[in-house]
Structure formats: structure tokens, C-alpha cells
Amino acid sequence: ALARGAASGVDTSYCVTKDARPAPLDGDAAEACGHYAASSCCTVDEANAVRAFVDREVAANFSNAACVAMLEDLWCGYACSGVQARHTTGANCLRVCDEYCDALYDTCRRGELNGVPVALQ
């Protein structure tokens, strides 16, 4: 019921991963995931952990900066979006619209993952 979306009349302002309501990020604004600062399902530390993960696991392996930025936005949305219920069906499951998938593939296929063109993988 949580993942039906706003059109169904269900309140989607809910943090699925924490079973809580979203709140403003505490403390200083996070450098990472800052566009979710007003209504977030993560703490500043968790938002910064997303950035550290992206730097360590994504940016270190992809040659395409635009692709890395899109993947960071995707991770931030999953971890910090104040409307997680609109984008998830529960922990570890993320809904992404067709247009975003197409844009992500189109952007990322022009780069390399561990030295191999993504379009060839």
C-alpha cells in the first residue's frame, strides 16, 4: 500500500527503510544528497556515507563523470528521499521510471567500467 504513489491518495511521505516520517537533515547541510535536506529519510552522516560509497565504488571504476553523478542521484534518492514510499517497494527495491532508465543507460554507455566500454558489457 505504501508504494502506490500520490495519485492513489496514499501518503507517500514515508521512510520505508526506517519505518518513520521524513525530517530535515540535522546539523550542517550534507554535501552529498543535499537536495533532500528539507525532507529527508537519512541523517547527514548517512548522506555523506552515500557520497563515500559513490566515490569508493562508483567513481573509482567509471570514467564517465555524468554517469557517476546520475548514479549518485539514484543512491541519494533511495537512501534520503522524503518520499521513499513513492520510489520503493521496500528495503533494497527501487522503482525507476523508463525515462530515467533510458537516460541512465544513454549517459553511462559512453563511459568505461574498469577500462571496458560499458556499451560492450
FENLIN-V986954 format. One record per pair of residues at least 6 apart in sequence whose C-alpha atoms are under 8 Angstrom apart, sorted by sequence separation. I is the first residue (numbers start at 0). J is the second residue. If there is no record, write none. Layout:
BEGIN
I | J
I | J
END
This chain:
BEGIN
3 | 9
4 | 10
5 | 11
13 | 19
14 | 20
58 | 64
61 | 67
77 | 83
87 | 93
88 | 94
110 | 116
111 | 117
4 | 11
13 | 20
14 | 21
29 | 36
76 | 83
86 | 93
87 | 94
109 | 116
110 | 117
1 | 9
12 | 20
13 | 21
28 | 36
86 | 94
108 | 116
109 | 117
0 | 9
1 | 10
2 | 11
12 | 21
58 | 67
77 | 86
86 | 95
108 | 117
109 | 118
1 | 11
57 | 67
77 | 87
107 | 117
108 | 118
24 | 36
23 | 36
24 | 37
33 | 46
57 | 70
23 | 37
24 | 38
29 | 43
32 | 46
53 | 67
22 | 37
23 | 38
24 | 39
28 | 43
29 | 44
31 | 46
32 | 47
22 | 38
23 | 39
27 | 43
30 | 46
31 | 47
77 | 93
21 | 38
22 | 39
24 | 41
25 | 42
26 | 43
29 | 46
30 | 47
32 | 49
53 | 70
21 | 39
22 | 40
24 | 42
25 | 43
29 | 47
31 | 49
32 | 50
53 | 71
21 | 40
24 | 43
31 | 50
20 | 40
19 | 40
50 | 71
49 | 71
17 | 40
49 | 74
14 | 40
49 | 75
13 | 40
46 | 75
49 | 78
46 | 78
45 | 78
46 | 79
70 | 103
69 | 103
41 | 78
66 | 103
40 | 78
41 | 79
40 | 79
41 | 80
32 | 72
39 | 79
40 | 80
66 | 106
39 | 80
40 | 81
65 | 106
66 | 107
38 | 80
39 | 81
65 | 107
32 | 75
38 | 81
40 | 83
31 | 75
32 | 76
35 | 79
63 | 107
66 | 110
35 | 80
35 | 81
63 | 109
32 | 79
63 | 110
62 | 110
63 | 111
61 | 110
62 | 111
61 | 111
62 | 112
60 | 111
61 | 112
60 | 112
61 | 113
62 | 114
60 | 113
60 | 114
22 | 81
21 | 81
20 | 81
21 | 82
16 | 78
14 | 80
14 | 81
13 | 81
14 | 82
15 | 83
12 | 81
13 | 82
14 | 83
15 | 84
12 | 82
13 | 83
14 | 84
11 | 82
12 | 83
13 | 84
11 | 83
12 | 84
15 | 87
11 | 84
12 | 85
16 | 89
11 | 85
15 | 89
16 | 90
15 | 90
4 | 84
5 | 85
3 | 84
4 | 85
2 | 84
3 | 85
1 | 84
2 | 85
1 | 85
2 | 86
2 | 87
2 | 88
1 | 88
END
